[in-house]
Amino acid sequence: MRLLQSQPMANIKSAVKRVEIAERNRLRNKSYKSAVKTLMKKCLTSVDKFGTDPTTDNLTTVNQQMSDAFSKIDKAVKKGVLHPNNGARKKSRLARALKRHQTVAA
């Protein structure tokens, strides 16, 4: 468990438990947010690659990356890590990036 030096240690049993729960949730939230950022970056990279070389293989890769990112974003929203509007905005950005490259390629 990670406590900051400036934080006073709780004396009450329920307060100690809340500190432990808050720490557990902080680590879980950090993990989800990091995974979402990584998947979004991978997806945007593959979208850019598709934009420079619009082949069906690259499109398949983009769709798979986007599916993985959407899934992780939806799970983060479901767990309460991300606000629903934040999740919707992230998904919209990914879809808009692909749409922009598909219209150029067509």
C-alpha positions as CSV (number, residue, x, y, z in Angstrom):
1,M,0.0,0.0,0.0
2,R,1.3,3.4,-0.9
3,L,0.7,6.3,1.4
4,L,2.0,9.8,1.1
5,Q,4.0,11.2,3.9
6,S,1.7,14.2,4.3
7,Q,-1.3,12.0,4.9
8,P,-2.2,11.3,8.5
9,M,-2.7,7.6,9.2
10,A,-6.3,6.8,10.0
11,N,-7.1,5.5,13.5
12,I,-10.6,4.2,12.9
13,K,-11.0,0.8,11.4
14,S,-13.5,1.8,8.7
15,A,-11.3,4.8,7.7
16,V,-8.3,2.4,7.3
17,K,-10.4,0.2,5.1
18,R,-11.5,3.2,3.0
19,V,-7.9,4.2,2.5
20,E,-7.1,0.7,1.3
21,I,-10.1,0.6,-1.0
22,A,-9.2,4.0,-2.4
23,E,-5.7,2.8,-3.2
24,R,-6.9,-0.4,-4.8
25,N,-9.3,1.7,-7.0
26,R,-6.6,4.2,-7.9
27,L,-4.3,1.4,-9.2
28,R,-7.2,-0.2,-11.1
29,N,-8.1,3.2,-12.6
30,K,-4.5,3.9,-13.6
31,S,-4.3,0.5,-15.3
32,Y,-7.4,1.0,-17.3
33,K,-6.5,4.6,-18.3
34,S,-3.0,3.5,-19.4
35,A,-4.4,0.6,-21.4
36,V,-7.0,2.9,-23.1
37,K,-4.2,5.4,-24.0
38,T,-2.0,2.7,-25.4
39,L,-4.8,1.1,-27.5
40,M,-5.8,4.5,-28.8
41,K,-2.2,5.3,-29.8
42,K,-1.9,1.9,-31.6
43,C,-5.2,2.5,-33.4
44,L,-4.3,6.0,-34.5
45,T,-0.9,4.7,-35.7
46,S,-2.5,2.0,-37.8
47,V,-5.0,4.5,-39.2
48,D,-2.1,6.7,-40.3
49,K,-0.5,3.7,-41.9
50,F,-3.7,2.9,-43.7
51,G,-3.9,6.5,-44.9
52,T,-0.5,6.2,-46.5
53,D,-1.1,2.7,-47.9
54,P,-4.8,1.9,-48.2
55,T,-4.8,-1.9,-48.6
56,T,-7.3,-4.4,-47.4
57,D,-4.7,-5.8,-45.0
58,N,-4.1,-2.4,-43.4
59,L,-7.9,-1.9,-43.2
60,T,-8.3,-5.2,-41.4
61,T,-5.6,-4.2,-38.9
62,V,-7.3,-0.9,-38.3
63,N,-10.6,-2.5,-37.7
64,Q,-9.1,-5.0,-35.2
65,Q,-7.2,-2.2,-33.4
66,M,-10.4,-0.1,-33.3
67,S,-12.4,-3.0,-32.0
68,D,-9.9,-3.6,-29.2
69,A,-9.8,0.1,-28.3
70,F,-13.6,0.4,-28.3
71,S,-13.9,-2.7,-26.0
72,K,-11.4,-1.4,-23.5
73,I,-13.1,2.1,-23.5
74,D,-16.5,0.5,-22.9
75,K,-15.1,-1.6,-20.0
76,A,-13.5,1.5,-18.5
77,V,-16.9,3.3,-18.7
78,K,-18.7,0.3,-17.2
79,K,-16.3,0.1,-14.3
80,G,-16.6,3.9,-13.7
81,V,-13.0,4.7,-14.5
82,L,-14.1,7.0,-17.4
83,H,-17.2,9.2,-17.6
84,P,-19.6,8.0,-20.3
85,N,-19.1,11.3,-22.3
86,N,-15.3,10.9,-22.1
87,G,-15.6,7.3,-23.4
88,A,-17.9,8.5,-26.2
89,R,-15.5,11.3,-27.1
90,K,-12.5,8.9,-27.3
91,K,-14.5,6.5,-29.5
92,S,-15.7,9.3,-31.7
93,R,-12.1,10.6,-32.2
94,L,-11.0,7.1,-33.4
95,A,-14.0,6.7,-35.7
96,R,-13.5,10.2,-37.1
97,A,-9.8,9.6,-37.8
98,L,-10.6,6.4,-39.8
99,K,-13.4,8.2,-41.6
100,R,-11.1,11.0,-42.7
101,H,-8.6,8.5,-44.2
102,Q,-11.3,6.4,-45.9
103,T,-12.8,9.4,-47.7
104,V,-9.3,10.4,-48.9
105,A,-8.5,6.8,-50.0
106,A,-11.8,6.5,-51.9
